[in-house]
Amino acid sequence: MPEVYLKKVFEMSTRRINNDLHRRYALIFLHIPKNAGTSLRKIIERFYEQEDIYLIYTKAYNLPDKSDFNALTDDEKRKIKVFMGHVSFGLHNNIPQPCLYATILRDPVERIISLFSHVSNDPSLPYYRRIKAEHMGIGEFVRSGLAFEADNHQTRVLSGIHAEFGNCTTEMLETAKNNLKEYFVVVGLTEYFVDSVFLMKKALGWKTPFYHSIFKILFGWKNPFYERSNVSVDRPRKDSLSKDDLNAIINFNKFDMDLYNYAKGLFLDQINKYGLSLHGQNKEGN
């Protein structure tokens, strides 16, 4: 699909209210690790049939990876309504039908705290042994170059540009900002998770599944628009970090800081455009 045409599709779609975009476009949800993406993914799954969803993660979790996606034929891709996973911007270039992007961003300091808490407490993860063997603190982990996810990862994902650790650029930041503005029907924020879910519902025209309404009445099922999954436990608080650790996080996530503030402006504009009211910040970390 020509790039100019795709931009026109996104510009048109983001102006529509009370629509059914989820029926007319495939949704690409970019799941950025430690941004409450697992929680949002499970909510999205409630509004689509299982066969309409294609997950792109890793074989380590018994899920399809990028090579599996690349092996799909165009006819197979056309049957899919939602593509979700740990992938970067640009996936639409390999999908034949028109697409809409959505994602959820997080305050970079809080995201790094959550990331470190996760990888340093799960023995199944690749960084765990080295962190424990070298008695790494959060600042040392960030500076070590052990994980690309600790270095402006939101900018990396949303720009779709690869860079070596510590080599992210202003060009990547500006590309990420432009992509958010031009291609994303919803830009959510972890700190406003509930509001982000309702924004997505409004923008895409989701309806509460009939079976969910019935089961809620009969069995007291929980709200389909809220879910907590993959939540880190005993994570340190931001105000408990040493100055050295905080500076390490900020130095390696300066582009993410800028990007997050830009995304927050887009988020608030979307909330106003769709006539929604903020419920307040979500205080639950993950």
N, C-alpha and C positions, 0 to 999 in steps of 0.2 A: 504494500500500500504506500503511495507517495507520501513523503513526510508532510508536505504542505496540507494535503487533504486530511491527514491524521490530526494535525493541529486544529483545523477547522471543526472536526468532529468533537474534540475535547472542549473547545471554546463554546460550541453550541450546547453541549451536554451540561456544562457547569452552570448554564443560565436557566436550565429547566427545573421547574418545581412541580411536585406531585406527578412524577413521571414513572416510567417503567423501564429505566435504563438497564436494569439487571436482565431484562428479557431481550434487549436489542443489542447489547454489547457484552463481550467477555470482560470479566473483571480480573485484573492482575494485582494481587495484594503482595507488596514487597514486605516480607517479614524480617525486620531488622532485629537481631538477637538482643534480648533483655529490654525490649520496649513494650512489654505486655502483648507481644504479637501472638503468642500461643493462646492467650485468653481471647483475643479478638478473632483468631482463626476458628476457634470452637464456636463462637457466636455466628460467624459467617456460615459455617457448615450447617446451621439450623435452618437456613433459608434456601438451601439448594439440595437437590437430590444427590446422593453419594456419587452416582455415575457422572454427574455434571462437574465434579471437582477433580482437579489434578494437582497433587502436591509435588513440589520439587525440593527435596532436602538432601538426604544422604543415605547410602546403603547401610551405614552403621546403625541407623534406626529402622531398618527394613522398609524404607520408603524410596520412591524413585529419586534419581539424581538428575543432573543436567544432561548426562549422556542418554538417559532413558527418554527425556523430553525431546532431545534432538532426533531420536530414532522414530518418533511419531510421524505419521504421514499427515499431510494437510487435511485430508478427510477426517482423520482421527481428531485432530486439533479443533476442527470446526464443531465437533459434537460437545466440546467442553465449554462450560460457562464461567468457570473460575479457575485461575492458575494462582497458586499460593506457594511461597517458600522462601528459602534463603537465596534469593537471586537478586541481581542488580538491575537497574534501569536499562532498558534496551530489549527486554524480552519480546516486546510487541513486534520487533523486526522479524521475528521467526514465527509469528502467528498470523494466519491468513485472514481472519475475521477482524473487524474493528474492535478495539479494546479501550478500556478505561483503567487508569491506575488509581490505587489507594495505598496509603501507608500510615504508620503512626510513629511519631518521633518522641524523643525523651530528652529531658535536661541532661547534658553530657556528663556532668559530675555524678549524678544519680545513676546513670547508665553504667559508668565504669565501676562504681561501687557494687552494683548488682552483678556485673560481669565477674569481678574478682571474687565476690562471695560465692558465686556459682562454681567457677572453675577450681577454686581452692578447697571445695568441700565435696566434690564428686570424684571419687577414685576412678571412675570409668572415663573421665575426660583426659585428653592428651597432655594438658598442662599441669595436671595435678601433681605428678611425681616430682617434677623439677621445682615447682613452687614449694613443696614440702621439703625436698632435699636441700634447697638453698635458703630455706626459711624466709622466703620473699614476703615483704609487705606490699601493700597496694602500689606505692610509688615505685618500688623496684620492679614490680610486675609490668607496670606501664612502660618504664624506661628500657626494659630488657629487650624489647622487640619480639618477644615470644609470640604475641598474638596481634594480628592485623586489626582485630576487633577493638583494640585499645587505642588505635591511632585514627582519629577522625573517621570512624567507620560509617557513620550516617552520611557523611559527605561522599565517601567512596561508593556506597550503594546507590545513592540518588544521582550521582554524576554518571555512573556507569563506566568510570575511568579507573584503570588499575595504576597503582603507584607503589613503589617499594616502601617499606616501613620508614616513616619519618619524612617522606618526600611528597606529601600531598601539597597541592598548589592552590593559589587564588583562582586560577582558571577552573579547577575542579569545583571549587565552591560556587563560582558564578554559574557554571553549567548545572550544578545541583539545584540552585535557586531557580534557574530558568525552567528546568524540568518540572519542578514542583508547581510553578505558576502555569505552565502551558499544558501539562499532561495529566495532572492529578485531579480527579473529581472530588476526592476527599483527602485532606491532610489532617490527621488526628494528632492528639498529644496524650501521652501516657498520664500526665498530671491531670488531665481532664478526660479520663477514660470514658465515663458514662456519657458525657456530652459528645465525645467522639463517635461512640456507637450510634447515638441517636442522629447525629449528623450524617453518618453513613446510611442509616435507614431512610432518612429524608431524601438524600441526594439520589439514592438508587431506587427508591420506591418500594422498599421491602414491605411486605405485609406479614403480620404474625401468623405463622403456620396454623391452619385450622386444628390439626391434631394437638398442637401445643395448648391452644385455648381450652379444648375439651379436657385434656389430661391435667391442666392446671386446676380446673373446677373439681374434677374427680379425685385427684391425688395430691394437689397442692404443689405442682411442679414450680420450679423457681423461674424468675424473670428471664425470658429468652434473650434479653439485651444486656445481661451482666454475667460474667464468668471470671473466676480467678484460677489461673492455671500456671504451673511452673514457677511458683513464687519462691524466692530465696528466703531462707530462714536465718535469723540471727545476723542479719547484715548490719555493718556499722552505719552510724548516722553521719551525714555530711559534716555536721558541726563537731564531730569527734576526730576528724582527720587532722593530722599534723600539717603545719604550713608547707613542709617539704613535699608531703604526699599530695596535697591539694595543688601545689604548683606543678607537679609532674603531670597530673591529670589535665590541668588547664593548658599547659604547654603543648601536649600532644593531642589536644582536642579544640584548639582555637578556632578552626574552621567549623567544627560542629557547633561551637557556641554561637557563632554568627548565623549559621544555618538554622539552628533551633529558634533564635529570635525572629528570623525571617518567617519561618514556618508558623510561629505563634501569631504573627500578623495575618497570615493567610487564613489560619484557623478561625480567628475572631471575625474576620470578614465573612467567612462562610457561615458562621453561626448567625450573624446579623442578616445575611442574604436569605437564609432559609427561615427566618423568623423564630429562631430558637432562643431560649434563655439558659444561661449557664447555671448548672446546679452547684458549682463550686469545685475547688480542686480535690482530686482524689488523694487521700493521705496514705493509702496502702502501697507500700513499696513492694517490688518484686525483682 
